[in-house]
Amino acid sequence: MKELVATRNMEYPDQELYNFVLKEMKKRNINKKTVGEAVYELQHQYFPNLKPEDFGKELPKVLKKREVLNLLATGFVLDNLATEKKLPEPYQQIVENDLGQFGVDETLAIAVSQLYGSLGNTNFGYGDKVKVGWAKNLDTDTKHNRVNTFADDLFLALVSGVVGRFGHGRPLKMSGEEEIQ
């Protein structure tokens, strides 16, 4: 039996993966503006002095995690294959029609939102239920002849990541530091 060994001499293609994800996001109008507007919709009551563009500025930081890029790329590839009708049946029909019992699209997105704690998770769940911001457009987009089964949820995962960064980004308010023994 052949021994399985990790490829140790290959560097991860971070830049290529990042560029691929950005290209796929651009095709779907997922950007600082659309993400910032959705975060604003969810969070303006907690951050009344911030504008949508302030929230949108955090998107590049969310995208600088390899795990986020891998999950986004996987979902976009599956949407692309479904758009091109290149998935095997019955998977093609399941993904193309975004069947409610499928859930794999939400599972990928939840994996992203979990990186941002309970704020990420709860905001993803709420955003998915009401299809906040651009997610509604992605969910119902028929004019571009593109399957967005994964894209609408991944958009919301990015939104939840930005929410988590803002919510968890506040420094602790402590009077002094205790020495750890």
LINZI-V914107 format. One record per backbone hydrogen bond with DSSP energy under -0.5 kcal/mol. CO is the residue of the C=O (numbers start at 1). NH is the residue of the N-H. E is the energy in kcal/mol with one decimal. If there is no record, write none. Layout:
# LINZI-V914107
<<CO,NH,E> <CO,NH,E>>
This chain:
# LINZI-V914107
<<6,8,-1.2> <7,10,-0.6> <9,11,-0.5> <12,14,-2.4> <13,17,-2.7> <14,18,-2.9> <15,19,-2.7> <16,20,-2.3> <17,21,-2.6> <18,22,-2.5> <19,23,-2.3> <20,24,-2.4> <21,25,-2.7> <22,26,-2.5> <23,27,-1.9> <24,28,-0.9> <25,28,-0.7> <25,30,-2.7> <26,29,-1.4> <29,31,-0.7> <31,35,-2.6> <32,36,-2.4> <33,37,-2.4> <34,38,-1.6> <35,39,-2.6> <36,40,-2.5> <37,41,-2.1> <38,42,-1.7> <39,43,-2.7> <40,44,-2.5> <43,46,-1.7> <43,47,-1.5> <47,50,-1.9> <51,54,-1.0> <51,55,-1.5> <52,56,-2.5> <53,57,-1.3> <55,58,-1.8> <56,59,-1.5> <58,61,-0.9> <58,62,-1.5> <59,63,-2.0> <61,64,-0.9> <62,65,-0.6> <65,69,-2.2> <66,70,-2.7> <67,71,-2.1> <68,72,-2.7> <69,73,-2.9> <70,74,-2.2> <71,75,-2.1> <72,76,-2.7> <73,77,-2.6> <74,78,-2.1> <75,79,-2.4> <76,80,-2.7> <77,81,-2.7> <78,82,-2.2> <79,83,-2.5> <80,84,-2.1> <81,86,-3.2> <82,85,-1.1> <88,91,-0.6> <88,92,-1.4> <90,94,-2.1> <91,95,-2.7> <92,96,-2.9> <93,97,-1.7> <94,99,-1.9> <95,98,-1.2> <99,102,-1.9> <99,103,-0.5> <103,107,-2.1> <104,108,-2.2> <105,109,-1.8> <106,110,-3.1> <107,111,-1.8> <108,112,-1.3> <109,113,-2.6> <110,114,-2.6> <111,115,-0.5> <112,115,-1.4> <113,116,-1.9> <114,117,-1.5> <116,120,-1.5> <117,121,-2.3> <118,122,-2.9> <119,123,-2.0> <120,124,-2.0> <121,125,-2.5> <122,126,-2.4> <123,127,-2.6> <124,128,-2.7> <125,129,-1.9> <126,130,-2.3> <127,131,-1.3> <127,132,-1.5> <131,136,-0.5> <132,135,-1.6> <133,136,-1.4> <133,137,-0.5> <134,138,-2.3> <135,139,-2.6> <136,140,-1.5> <137,141,-0.6> <138,141,-0.6> <140,142,-0.6> <142,145,-0.9> <148,152,-1.9> <150,154,-2.6> <151,155,-2.6> <152,156,-1.6> <153,157,-1.9> <154,158,-2.1> <155,159,-2.2> <156,160,-2.7> <157,161,-2.0> <158,162,-2.1> <159,163,-2.4> <160,164,-2.6> <161,165,-2.2> <162,166,-2.2> <163,167,-2.9> <164,168,-2.8> <165,169,-0.8> <172,174,-0.8> <176,178,-0.5>>
